[in-house]
Amino acid sequence: MDLTQSANTPVARRALYPGSFDPVTNGHLDIIVRAARLYEQVYVAVFVNPSKPGLFTMDERMEMLAEVTDELPNVAVSSFKGLTVDFCRQHEVGVIVKGVRAVSDFDYEQQMAQMNYGLAGVETLFMPTNPLYSFLSSSLVKDVAKWGGDIDEHVPGPVATRLVARLRDA
């Protein structure tokens, strides 16, 4: 086994946290903060997912992410359409960070991690979700907000304001 780093393998000083973030939750924010402690640069990229029509536009999601990560100087918000590994190549990212809530998340994410490694030598860091957020998803938050439930503990304040307004106007 060759223990030296391949010339084609990106250095792991930069990490990517991809997602649809529709909207960003406190669970997402927790992963971003923890990743920012581990890496010199963390890209939070809103990926276009044609199979998931969004409540918020790509620009709105990026605005919300930028607002709630404003105090993290090593976090950059971006967007991307295409293969995750292509984003990694373009930005010299060596690690993809994925929050894992349950075994069902891991099963899916492991397949993606193995494909990304096979395609580009990009590693994946599986970060267990903080138990406070283990049940939390953007879909669940949208459902609770749609029926008038209190979402203040589940999303950052500016996101809650936008989400309630969007659902009220819908």
C-alpha positions as CSV (number, residue, x, y, z in Angstrom):
1,M,0.0,0.0,0.0
2,D,1.4,3.4,-1.0
3,L,1.0,5.7,2.0
4,T,2.1,8.9,0.1
5,Q,-0.6,11.2,-1.2
6,S,-1.3,10.9,-4.9
7,A,-0.5,14.0,-7.0
8,N,-4.2,14.0,-8.1
9,T,-5.6,13.9,-4.5
10,P,-6.6,17.3,-3.2
11,V,-5.1,18.5,0.0
12,A,-7.6,18.5,2.9
13,R,-7.3,22.1,4.1
14,R,-10.5,22.9,2.3
15,A,-13.8,21.2,2.8
16,L,-17.2,21.3,1.1
17,Y,-20.5,21.0,2.8
18,P,-23.1,20.6,0.0
19,G,-26.8,20.5,0.3
20,S,-30.1,22.0,-0.9
21,F,-30.6,24.1,2.4
22,D,-34.3,24.8,1.7
23,P,-34.1,26.3,4.3
24,V,-31.0,26.1,6.3
25,T,-31.7,24.7,9.8
26,N,-29.9,24.8,13.1
27,G,-28.7,21.3,12.4
28,H,-27.1,22.5,9.2
29,L,-25.6,25.4,11.0
30,D,-24.2,23.2,13.7
31,I,-22.3,21.1,11.1
32,I,-21.0,24.3,9.4
33,V,-19.7,25.6,12.7
34,R,-18.0,22.3,13.6
35,A,-16.5,22.0,10.1
36,A,-15.2,25.5,10.2
37,R,-13.2,24.6,13.4
38,L,-11.5,21.7,11.5
39,Y,-10.7,23.2,8.1
40,E,-9.0,26.4,6.9
41,Q,-11.7,27.0,4.4
42,V,-15.3,25.6,4.2
43,Y,-17.4,26.0,1.2
44,V,-21.1,25.7,1.8
45,A,-22.6,25.1,-1.6
46,V,-26.2,25.1,-2.5
47,F,-26.5,22.4,-5.1
48,V,-29.2,22.4,-7.8
49,N,-31.3,19.2,-7.3
50,P,-33.9,18.9,-10.1
51,S,-35.7,16.2,-8.2
52,K,-36.3,18.6,-5.2
53,P,-38.2,21.7,-6.2
54,G,-37.5,24.3,-3.7
55,L,-39.6,26.6,-1.6
56,F,-36.9,29.2,-1.8
57,T,-34.9,30.2,-4.9
58,M,-31.2,29.4,-5.1
59,D,-30.4,33.1,-4.5
60,E,-32.6,33.2,-1.5
61,R,-31.0,30.1,0.0
62,M,-27.5,31.6,-0.6
63,E,-28.6,34.9,1.1
64,M,-29.9,33.1,4.1
65,L,-26.7,31.0,4.4
66,A,-24.5,34.0,4.0
67,E,-26.5,35.9,6.7
68,V,-26.3,33.0,9.3
69,T,-22.6,32.3,8.6
70,D,-21.5,35.9,8.5
71,E,-19.5,35.6,11.7
72,L,-17.5,32.6,10.3
73,P,-14.6,34.2,8.3
74,N,-13.5,30.9,6.8
75,V,-16.9,30.0,5.4
76,A,-17.8,30.9,1.9
77,V,-21.3,30.4,0.4
78,S,-21.6,29.3,-3.2
79,S,-23.9,27.4,-5.6
80,F,-23.2,24.7,-8.0
81,K,-24.9,22.5,-10.7
82,G,-23.3,19.2,-11.6
83,L,-21.1,16.7,-10.0
84,T,-20.0,17.4,-6.4
85,V,-16.5,16.3,-7.4
86,D,-16.3,18.8,-10.2
87,F,-16.9,21.6,-7.6
88,C,-14.1,20.0,-5.5
89,R,-11.7,20.0,-8.4
90,Q,-12.5,23.6,-9.3
91,H,-11.9,24.8,-5.7
92,E,-9.1,22.3,-4.8
93,V,-11.3,20.8,-2.0
94,G,-10.1,17.5,-0.5
95,V,-13.0,16.7,1.8
96,I,-16.7,16.6,1.6
97,V,-18.5,17.0,5.0
98,K,-21.8,15.2,5.5
99,G,-24.0,15.4,8.6
100,V,-25.4,12.0,9.5
101,R,-28.6,11.8,11.6
102,A,-29.3,8.1,11.4
103,V,-28.2,4.8,9.9
104,S,-30.5,5.4,6.9
105,D,-28.5,8.6,6.1
106,F,-25.3,6.7,6.4
107,D,-26.3,4.0,3.9
108,Y,-27.0,6.5,1.2
109,E,-24.1,8.8,2.0
110,Q,-21.6,5.9,2.0
111,Q,-22.5,5.1,-1.6
112,M,-22.0,8.7,-2.5
113,A,-18.7,8.9,-0.6
114,Q,-17.3,5.8,-2.4
115,M,-18.3,7.2,-5.8
116,N,-16.7,10.6,-5.0
117,Y,-13.5,8.9,-3.9
118,G,-13.5,6.7,-7.0
119,L,-14.1,9.6,-9.3
120,A,-11.7,12.2,-7.9
121,G,-10.0,10.9,-4.7
122,V,-12.1,13.2,-2.6
123,E,-12.6,12.0,1.0
124,T,-15.8,12.3,2.9
125,L,-16.1,13.1,6.6
126,F,-19.2,11.8,8.2
127,M,-20.1,14.1,11.1
128,P,-22.6,12.7,13.5
129,T,-25.4,15.2,14.1
130,N,-25.7,16.9,17.5
131,P,-28.4,14.9,19.3
132,L,-30.3,18.2,19.7
133,Y,-30.9,18.1,15.9
134,S,-31.0,14.4,15.2
135,F,-34.7,14.6,14.2
136,L,-34.5,17.8,12.3
137,S,-34.9,18.2,8.5
138,S,-35.8,21.1,6.2
139,S,-38.9,19.3,5.1
140,L,-40.1,18.8,8.7
141,V,-39.5,22.4,9.5
142,K,-41.5,23.5,6.5
143,D,-44.3,21.3,7.4
144,V,-44.4,22.6,11.0
145,A,-44.3,26.2,9.8
146,K,-47.0,25.6,7.2
147,W,-49.4,24.5,10.0
148,G,-48.5,27.4,12.3
149,G,-46.2,25.6,14.6
150,D,-43.3,27.2,16.4
151,I,-40.0,26.7,14.5
152,D,-37.9,29.3,16.4
153,E,-35.8,26.5,18.1
154,H,-35.1,24.8,14.8
155,V,-33.9,27.5,12.4
156,P,-31.9,30.7,12.8
157,G,-34.0,33.8,13.5
158,P,-33.7,35.4,10.0
159,V,-34.6,32.1,8.4
160,A,-37.7,31.7,10.6
161,T,-38.9,35.2,9.6
162,R,-38.5,34.4,5.9
163,L,-40.1,31.0,6.1
164,V,-43.2,32.2,7.9
165,A,-43.5,35.1,5.5
166,R,-43.1,32.8,2.5
167,L,-45.7,30.4,3.7
168,R,-48.1,33.1,4.7
169,D,-47.9,34.6,1.2
170,A,-48.3,31.3,-0.5
